[in-house]
Each structure stands twice: as structure tokens, then as C-alpha cells.
Amino acid sequence: MAPLTEAPRDGAEERARGSAFDRLWRGFMTARTTIALVLTVLLGALHTLAPALGVTRWLIGLCAGYLLVALAGRVFFVPAPPGRTFDRQWLPTAGADLLAISTLQFLQVASINYSPLFALPVLMSAVLGSSVAALATAAGVALLLLVDVWIQIPHLAPESTELPSRFLQAGLTGVGYFALAFLVNQLAARLAREEQAALRGRRAARTHAQVNELVIEALSEGVLVVDASGRVHAANPAARMLLGLADVASQSSFALAAQAGWEPLRELARQTFELRGPQLRELALDEPAAGRRRMHVRTRLTEESYGEGLCVMFLHDLREMEARLRTEKLAAMGRMSAAVAHEIRNPLAAIAQANALLEEDLREPGLRQLSALVRKNAQRLAQIVEEILDVSRARAAAGGSPPLALDASVAAACKDWAAQTGSGPRLQLSLGAPGVRVRFEPDHLRRVLVNLLDNALRYCGERPDSIRVLTRESADQVNLHVWSDGEPMEASVQRHLFEPFFTSESRSSGLGLFICRELCERHGATMAYQRRIGGTVGTQREGNDFVVTFGPLNARATGNTTFDKINA
């Protein structure tokens, strides 16, 4: 998408270029050149064909010089907007016109009246110059006309009655030029104001259009603009992704009839135009690659004031809506669970303490068995409470933890876990990241590793290499693998593997993997599951692999990385 348009610069050339005054300027310059050319050719022809009229060569030279000045102004002068900027160019333009025309008028060569040509500099000053320049030019023309009549006084008879009429005619012509200059200057000023207002409105409209386009492009909701024939004129990236066009080259428009799976959208657009009102539907689109996709679709009609109306369709994937709703429910459930866990922790501790005191006085085997059952379930409840509270505690974990040696920490945690569970014969340890420190809380890393090992022990076999813990260092990251040779998980289990309170075991809280992932994310790491080949050489087989990936190596120098290399 094109970036926002930059406002034009304040230079005279930038303001005038492409405007109406630019065209007026060039029109006046062309008119000056044409008049100068006509005068040169006309006087040259009179000098050659009618020498008795008294057209001298220096008059032809004057017209030729006027033609050169006009050509230079047409070629080299910069188009100027109206106002004071024109004052600097008045002398070589309107001033040159007044000089040339007044000289020809004073001489009255071949009895030609050149006074109508004074309209050109007056109009040019009124349109392209300031009001002062326009009125000054009109005043100069009026004075020149009066001077011309005064010069002719010696050539008139004393008893002639033409003198008053000539002064009256010159005065009326001057007044006419004054009125012409004032009216044209006011019209030009109004045109300039309207053009500037139109320019500002066009710039604002362009800016708003580009901002709207940016907003629509960034919307997560799909937007389609469809006409009455079912042709799409615009579609944002979200809509193209929902229609399966994300990998297709962008097109200016396409038809909804191009694919059979889009027929519900085409039918909904047709109903919107027929009913002349907004529609709301849940549709199912069949896509060859993605299968059946359910969508929530809203339609709106644009006004027909400026042409054919269009239908705007807003598409939303129902799976995203359901996922968002599920996330909100889980967040509310988590807050409620944390509050409940916090409230029952103290009563539960009192029950466990009372049961321990009671157990000291029990002698009958049956009562001691019941007391052991109470103790076991109280411990289970206490563990569930701690796991629920750990979800909120994990959110407060900071990223500034002191670095710890990964291989040494993994080895110590695996050794303690094997001693507590007696699973040492089934555990193999392969440490491939020597000299790497990870920024992770030691207790949190131990908890993540122990939880993954407990899950692996629950589903693994009895072979000596049924559980493998590996650390690997690559060019830009370090991975911690916990692999076991358990049976593959069902697809439904994999989809909800890291969700809170989801478990396939009746005696599990379903918070273990969720808390592990939360702890990893709080320390800048990630956790994922994959099905891959593992085991020792000669006995390799498929198994379940949980991978913890620490951050990039190339950011180590900043001091805020997930892991750092130990200096030798």
C-alpha cells in the first residue's frame, strides 16, 4: 500500500506547478509572444511593401527586441502563483509590454491605434499579480493614454473640437482599465482561494483514504467489496486468506462465481441487493485445500448517490471466534480457580495437620488406613492448589534471572529424579551443549524437566533407553529434548495438550504441561511437542518428544538473552 502523501513544499514553483495559474501564466506568455511576432511581421511587411508609410528599421528592431523578451519570458521564467511573487517579475513582463506598446502608440506609425493592446499587461497584472500591481498597471496605462493625447495637441488646429473628445475618450478608457483590473483581480483572488481549498480538501481526502486502506489492510476481519453482478472489487489480506487466496498473486478484482465453494457468499450478496438491507448469516465454504470452513458474515450496502451501490461483506472465521471465546472462558476460570485455591489452602493445611495429630494416637489398622487415605488425598489437594497458584506466580517471573549452566542443571535434576522414582535404568542422558548458560530460574527449570520426566515415565516402556534427555546447541539456539517411547497421542489430545485443566488421566489436575509452557514463555523460551525417531543406535523407534527451545545465540552481547556461552 502506498505511504501517506507528503505535503507539498512551500516554494513558489511547487505551489504553482500543475495549477490553474500555471496554465494562465503560460497562456499570457504565449499571448505576449504571439502579439510580438505579429507586430514584427506586420511592420516588416509595411516597411517592405509600403515605404511611404514611414515604418523605419528601428521600429522593426523594437518589435524584434520585444519578441525576444517575450520568448525569453516564455522559456526561462518560472510560473508564479498570484500575489507578491509576481511583483519581482513585473518589469520584464508587463513592464516590457507597456514600454513596447506605448512607444508604438506615441509614434502612431501607419495610423494604427495600438491602445487595445494595453489590455494584455493590465489583465496579466490583475490575474497573476497583487491588487496593488494591477491598479498601478491600470494607472500607468491611463497616464500613457493621456500623455498620448497631450503629445498630439501641437498637430491639431487651434479651432479644432477633437481635443476635448480625445481627452474624454482617453479618460474613459483609463477608467475602464481601472474597473477591468479591479474586477479581474478579485475574480483571480477568489479562484486562488477556491483552488487552495480544493487542494487542501483533495489532500485530506487522499490522506483519509490511505489511512482507511491501512486500517482495512490491518484488520483481522475479512472485508470484501462486491457489486451487484457478484464481482469483488476489493479484498483485504484477511479476506483473501479466508477465501484461500493468500498464496495467489494479488488481483484488482475477481468474480465470486470463479469457484463453486464461494456460491454461498454470492447468494448472500444477491439477497443483500434484493432486500436493500444488511444481512447476517453463518455460512460454510468448501475449499479444496482447507476443507470446509465456517464463517460469520455481515453485509452492508453503500449509498448510490455517486453511482452504483456496492455490498461490503465482513467475514469472520468461526473457529477464531470460538477460540477467542474459549480463551476468555479459560482466563475467567483461571482467575476464579486461583481465588478458590487461595481460600481453601489454609483450611486444607489445617485438615492435614489435624489428621497428622490424630494419626499419632491411632492404633487400630483400619483407622490408620483411613487416616493414610485422608493424608494422601490431602496431599493431592495441596498439590493441585499449588499448581493452580503457580499459574499466577509464573506470570510474575522476570527475564533478568542469573544465567545457569544448562548441562549441569539438567544432569543434577535428572539424577535427583531418577533417585526418587527409581527409574535410573530406563533413563539415558545425552548432554550436547557444554559451556552454555541459560537465563532461567533454577527451580523453574527443574520443575519443567521433572514434569516432563513424570509424563514420560507414565507412558514409556521398560527398555533401558525408554526415556532420553538431550541438550543440543545449533547456530542460533539451544534445545532441551525429553523423549520417550510411548504410544502416539490421539489427535484430539494433541490439539489441547497445553491447555489448562485438560487431561486424559482421572487423577491429574491437567495443569502440568500448561504451567511448564507458562514458565518457559516467562523466561523467553518455547515448548513444543512432536513425534520423532529416538532411542539408541540399533533400537531406534518412534516416540513422543517434548522440546524446550531457548533464545538466539546472536543476541548474547546485549546481556538480555535467553542463554549465553560460558567463557573458557
GIJO-V976361 format. One record per residue. N is the residue number from 1. D_FIRST is the distance of its C-alpha to the first C-alpha in whole Angstrom. Layout:
# GIJO-V976361
n/d_first
N/D_FIRST
N/D_FIRST
This chain:
# GIJO-V976361
n/d_first
1/0
2/4
3/6
4/9
5/12
6/15
7/18
8/20
9/23
10/27
11/28
12/30
13/29
14/25
15/26
16/28
17/26
18/25
19/27
20/30
21/32
22/31
23/32
24/36
25/36
26/36
27/38
28/41
29/41
30/41
31/44
32/46
33/46
34/47
35/50
36/51
37/51
38/53
39/56
40/56
41/57
42/59
43/61
44/61
45/63
46/65
47/66
48/67
49/68
50/70
51/71
52/74
53/71
54/71
55/67
56/67
57/65
58/64
59/62
60/60
61/59
62/58
63/56
64/55
65/54
66/52
67/50
68/49
69/48
70/46
71/44
72/43
73/42
74/40
75/39
76/38
77/38
78/35
79/33
80/34
81/33
82/36
83/38
84/40
85/38
86/40
87/43
88/43
89/43
90/45
91/48
92/47
93/45
94/47
95/50
96/51
97/51
98/53
99/56
100/56
101/56
102/59
103/61
104/61
105/62
106/65
107/66
108/66
109/66
110/67
111/68
112/64
113/62
114/59
115/58
116/56
117/53
118/53
119/51
120/48
121/48
122/48
123/45
124/43
125/44
126/44
127/40
128/39
129/41
130/42
131/45
132/47
133/47
134/47
135/50
136/52
137/51
138/53
139/56
140/56
141/56
142/59
143/61
144/61
145/62
146/65
147/66
148/66
149/68
150/70
151/70
152/72
153/75
154/77
155/77
156/78
157/81
158/83
159/84
160/80
161/78
162/75
163/74
164/73
165/71
166/69
167/69
168/68
169/65
170/64
171/63
172/62
173/59
174/58
175/58
176/56
177/53
178/53
179/52
180/50
181/48
182/48
183/46
184/44
185/43
186/42
187/40
188/38
189/37
190/36
191/34
192/32
193/32
194/30
195/28
196/27
197/27
198/25
199/22
200/22
201/21
202/19
203/17
204/17
205/16
206/13
207/13
208/14
209/11
210/8
211/10
212/11
213/8
214/7
215/11
216/11
217/9
218/11
219/14
220/17
221/18
222/17
223/16
224/17
225/17
226/20
227/23
228/27
229/27
230/25
231/22
232/18
233/16
234/13
235/13
236/11
237/12
238/15
239/16
240/16
241/18
242/20
243/21
244/21
245/18
246/16
247/18
248/17
249/15
250/12
251/14
252/13
253/16
254/19
255/22
256/24
257/27
258/26
259/27
260/30
261/29
262/27
263/29
264/30
265/26
266/27
267/31
268/29
269/27
270/30
271/32
272/30
273/30
274/34
275/34
276/32
277/31
278/29
279/30
280/30
281/31
282/31
283/30
284/31
285/29
286/30
287/28
288/30
289/28
290/28
291/31
292/31
293/28
294/29
295/27
296/27
297/26
298/25
299/25
300/24
301/25
302/23
303/26
304/27
305/27
306/25
307/25
308/25
309/25
310/22
311/23
312/20
313/21
314/21
315/21
316/23
317/25
318/28
319/29
320/26
321/28
322/31
323/30
324/29
325/32
326/35
327/33
328/34
329/37
330/38
331/37
332/39
333/42
334/42
335/42
336/45
337/47
338/46
339/48
340/51
341/51
342/52
343/55
344/56
345/57
346/60
347/62
348/61
349/62
350/65
351/66
352/66
353/68
354/70
355/70
356/71
357/74
358/75
359/75
360/78
361/80
362/80
363/82
364/82
365/80
366/78
367/77
368/76
369/74
370/73
371/72
372/70
373/68
374/67
375/66
376/64
377/62
378/62
379/60
380/58
381/57
382/57
383/54
384/52
385/52
386/51
387/48
388/47
389/47
390/46
391/42
392/42
393/44
394/41
395/38
396/40
397/40
398/39
399/37
400/40
401/43
402/45
403/44
404/47
405/48
406/46
407/49
408/52
409/50
410/50
411/53
412/55
413/53
414/54
415/58
416/58
417/57
418/59
419/62
420/61
421/60
422/63
423/60
424/60
425/62
426/58
427/56
428/55
429/53
430/51
431/50
432/47
433/45
434/48
435/47
436/44
437/44
438/42
439/41
440/42
441/45
442/48
443/49
444/46
445/45
446/49
447/48
448/45
449/47
450/50
451/48
452/47
453/50
454/52
455/50
456/50
457/54
458/54
459/53
460/54
461/57
462/60
463/60
464/60
465/56
466/55
467/53
468/51
469/49
470/47
471/45
472/43
473/41
474/38
475/36
476/34
477/35
478/38
479/39
480/42
481/43
482/46
483/47
484/50
485/51
486/51
487/50
488/46
489/45
490/44
491/40
492/41
493/42
494/39
495/37
496/38
497/40
498/38
499/38
500/41
501/44
502/44
503/47
504/49
505/52
506/54
507/55
508/52
509/49
510/46
511/45
512/46
513/42
514/40
515/42
516/42
517/38
518/38
519/40
520/38
521/34
522/36
523/37
524/33
525/35
526/34
527/36
528/36
529/38
530/39
531/42
532/43
533/46
534/48
535/52
536/54
537/55
538/57
539/56
540/52
541/51
542/48
543/47
544/45
545/43
546/41
547/39
548/39
549/36
550/36
551/33
552/32
553/35
554/33
555/32
556/36
557/37
558/35
559/38
560/35
561/35
562/36
563/39
564/41
565/43
566/47
567/48
568/51
